[in-house]
Amino acid sequence: MTNDKPFVDLRKYDQSWFDRGRPAWYILLWWFVQAIAFPLTPQPLNILRSTLLRLFGARIGKGVLIRPTARFTYPWKITIGNYSWIGDNVVLYSLDEINIGEHCVISQKSYLCTGSHDIQDPAFGLKTASITIENGAWVATDCFVGPGVKIGANAVIGARSSVFTSMPSGQVCWGSPCRPNKARIKLDPVTTP
């Protein structure tokens, strides 16, 4: 351990200005329901998990698949469009809005994070910004998506990528930091006679 003086004084940290969107008792009730109900629901009972999320204010479309190990910090700040999938151990850290479009896949162990801290602030002030995942996008396994990021329609984010800036529509992107690498080609569906 060094004797360098810290740049921050965490005793000064204050998030009293932050609006979680619901009173403390409601948040505790949600955390209790999520800790008990989600992991105990059998895999095929997506409708039950979607219903629980809707009861707590999430806007969930039809045909959405949500795995029982997915975690939602504040569901009232989450929108998921029709026929999207939320994989095992996905975390939607929704200090700010998270908007996921239709026919999107957020694969297992991915972390969508709408909060961070100001590293120049001696009090380490909280900063939040929304995340938008547009229609048809796929965030592959074990990705990190940071605050303020927009992933364009039909983009693919490769496994274990770290996304700190917005990614364009129709691109296959990967890396840490994530970068667009090539166009995603749309194949015409095969027709049978």
C-alpha positions as CSV (number, residue, x, y, z in Angstrom):
1,M,0.0,0.0,0.0
2,T,1.3,3.5,-0.9
3,N,1.1,6.6,1.2
4,D,-0.3,8.7,-1.7
5,K,-3.2,10.9,-0.7
6,P,-6.5,9.8,-2.3
7,F,-8.0,12.1,-4.9
8,V,-11.5,11.5,-3.5
9,D,-13.1,11.8,0.0
10,L,-15.9,9.3,0.1
11,R,-17.2,10.9,3.3
12,K,-18.5,13.7,1.1
13,Y,-20.4,11.4,-1.2
14,D,-24.0,12.5,-1.5
15,Q,-26.8,11.1,-3.7
16,S,-29.7,12.7,-1.8
17,W,-30.6,14.5,-5.1
18,F,-31.1,11.1,-6.9
19,D,-34.7,10.1,-7.6
20,R,-35.0,6.3,-7.6
21,G,-38.6,6.7,-8.9
22,R,-40.4,5.0,-6.0
23,P,-40.4,5.2,-2.2
24,A,-37.9,3.0,-0.2
25,W,-40.5,0.5,1.0
26,Y,-41.6,-0.1,-2.6
27,I,-38.0,-0.7,-3.7
28,L,-37.5,-3.1,-0.8
29,L,-40.7,-5.0,-1.8
30,W,-39.4,-5.3,-5.4
31,W,-36.0,-6.6,-4.3
32,F,-37.7,-9.2,-2.1
33,V,-40.0,-10.3,-4.9
34,Q,-37.1,-10.5,-7.3
35,A,-34.9,-12.4,-4.9
36,I,-37.7,-15.0,-4.2
37,A,-40.0,-15.2,-7.1
38,F,-37.7,-14.9,-10.1
39,P,-35.2,-17.7,-9.2
40,L,-38.0,-20.0,-8.2
41,T,-40.1,-19.7,-11.4
42,P,-39.6,-22.6,-13.8
43,Q,-37.8,-21.7,-17.0
44,P,-40.9,-21.7,-19.3
45,L,-42.9,-19.3,-17.1
46,N,-41.8,-16.1,-18.9
47,I,-45.3,-14.8,-18.6
48,L,-45.1,-14.9,-14.8
49,R,-41.8,-13.0,-14.8
50,S,-43.1,-10.5,-17.3
51,T,-46.3,-10.0,-15.2
52,L,-44.2,-9.4,-12.1
53,L,-42.1,-6.8,-13.9
54,R,-45.3,-5.1,-15.2
55,L,-46.8,-5.0,-11.7
56,F,-43.7,-3.0,-10.7
57,G,-44.0,-0.6,-13.6
58,A,-41.9,-2.1,-16.4
59,R,-43.2,-1.8,-19.9
60,I,-42.9,-5.3,-21.3
61,G,-44.1,-6.2,-24.8
62,K,-45.7,-9.4,-25.9
63,G,-43.7,-12.6,-26.4
64,V,-40.8,-11.4,-24.3
65,L,-38.5,-14.2,-22.9
66,I,-36.9,-13.4,-19.6
67,R,-34.7,-16.0,-17.8
68,P,-35.2,-16.5,-14.1
69,T,-31.7,-15.3,-13.1
70,A,-32.0,-11.9,-14.9
71,R,-31.8,-8.9,-12.5
72,F,-33.6,-5.6,-12.8
73,T,-32.6,-2.8,-10.4
74,Y,-35.7,-0.5,-10.9
75,P,-38.2,-2.1,-13.3
76,W,-40.2,1.1,-13.6
77,K,-37.3,2.5,-15.5
78,I,-37.2,-0.4,-18.1
79,T,-39.0,-0.8,-21.4
80,I,-38.6,-4.1,-23.4
81,G,-40.2,-4.4,-26.9
82,N,-42.1,-7.3,-28.3
83,Y,-40.4,-10.7,-28.8
84,S,-37.1,-9.7,-27.2
85,W,-35.0,-12.1,-25.0
86,I,-33.2,-11.4,-21.8
87,G,-30.7,-14.1,-21.0
88,D,-29.4,-15.8,-17.8
89,N,-27.6,-13.6,-15.3
90,V,-28.2,-10.4,-17.3
91,V,-28.2,-7.3,-15.1
92,L,-30.2,-4.2,-16.1
93,Y,-28.7,-1.7,-13.7
94,S,-31.5,0.8,-14.3
95,L,-30.6,3.9,-12.3
96,D,-31.7,5.7,-15.5
97,E,-34.0,4.5,-18.3
98,I,-33.1,1.3,-20.3
99,N,-35.1,1.0,-23.5
100,I,-34.8,-2.3,-25.4
101,G,-36.5,-2.5,-28.8
102,E,-38.4,-5.4,-30.5
103,H,-36.7,-8.7,-31.5
104,C,-33.5,-7.9,-29.5
105,V,-31.3,-10.4,-27.7
106,I,-29.4,-9.5,-24.5
107,S,-27.3,-12.6,-24.0
108,Q,-26.2,-14.2,-20.7
109,K,-24.0,-12.4,-18.2
110,S,-24.3,-9.0,-20.0
111,Y,-24.5,-5.9,-17.9
112,L,-26.3,-2.8,-18.9
113,C,-25.1,0.0,-16.6
114,T,-26.8,3.4,-16.5
115,G,-24.7,4.8,-13.6
116,S,-21.2,5.8,-13.0
117,H,-19.2,8.4,-11.0
118,D,-17.4,11.7,-11.8
119,I,-13.7,10.8,-11.3
120,Q,-12.9,14.6,-11.2
121,D,-15.3,15.2,-8.4
122,P,-13.6,14.9,-4.9
123,A,-17.0,13.7,-3.6
124,F,-17.1,11.0,-6.4
125,G,-20.6,12.3,-7.5
126,L,-23.1,9.9,-9.1
127,K,-23.8,10.3,-12.9
128,T,-26.6,8.6,-14.8
129,A,-27.6,8.3,-18.4
130,S,-30.0,6.2,-20.3
131,I,-29.3,3.2,-22.6
132,T,-31.1,2.5,-25.8
133,I,-30.9,-0.8,-27.7
134,E,-32.8,-0.5,-31.0
135,N,-34.9,-3.1,-32.8
136,G,-33.2,-6.3,-33.9
137,A,-29.9,-5.7,-32.1
138,W,-28.0,-8.5,-30.4
139,V,-25.7,-7.9,-27.4
140,A,-23.8,-11.2,-27.2
141,T,-22.6,-12.9,-24.0
142,D,-20.8,-11.2,-21.2
143,C,-20.9,-7.6,-22.6
144,F,-20.7,-4.4,-20.7
145,V,-22.9,-1.5,-22.0
146,G,-22.2,1.8,-20.4
147,P,-24.3,4.9,-19.5
148,G,-25.5,7.0,-22.4
149,V,-24.9,4.3,-25.1
150,K,-27.2,3.7,-28.0
151,I,-26.9,0.5,-30.0
152,G,-28.3,1.0,-33.4
153,A,-31.0,-1.2,-35.0
154,N,-29.8,-4.7,-36.2
155,A,-26.3,-4.1,-34.8
156,V,-24.4,-7.1,-33.2
157,I,-22.1,-6.5,-30.2
158,G,-19.6,-9.4,-30.1
159,A,-19.0,-11.5,-27.0
160,R,-17.2,-9.9,-24.1
161,S,-17.2,-6.4,-25.7
162,S,-17.1,-3.2,-23.6
163,V,-19.4,-0.6,-25.1
164,F,-18.6,2.9,-23.9
165,T,-19.8,4.9,-27.0
166,S,-22.8,4.5,-29.3
167,M,-22.7,1.9,-32.0
168,P,-24.2,2.3,-35.5
169,S,-27.1,0.4,-37.0
170,G,-26.5,-2.7,-39.1
171,Q,-22.9,-3.1,-38.0
172,V,-21.1,-6.1,-36.3
173,C,-19.0,-4.5,-33.5
174,W,-16.6,-6.0,-31.0
175,G,-13.7,-5.3,-28.8
176,S,-12.8,-3.4,-25.6
177,P,-13.4,-0.7,-26.3
178,C,-16.1,-1.8,-28.8
179,R,-15.7,-0.7,-32.4
180,P,-17.7,-1.3,-35.6
181,N,-15.9,-3.9,-37.7
182,K,-18.2,-4.8,-40.7
183,A,-21.7,-4.6,-42.0
184,R,-24.3,-7.1,-40.9
185,I,-25.6,-8.7,-44.0
186,K,-29.4,-9.3,-44.2
187,L,-30.1,-12.6,-45.8
188,D,-33.4,-13.1,-47.6
189,P,-35.5,-15.8,-46.0
190,V,-35.4,-19.1,-47.9
191,T,-38.8,-19.9,-49.5
192,T,-40.0,-23.4,-50.0
193,P,-42.3,-24.4,-53.0
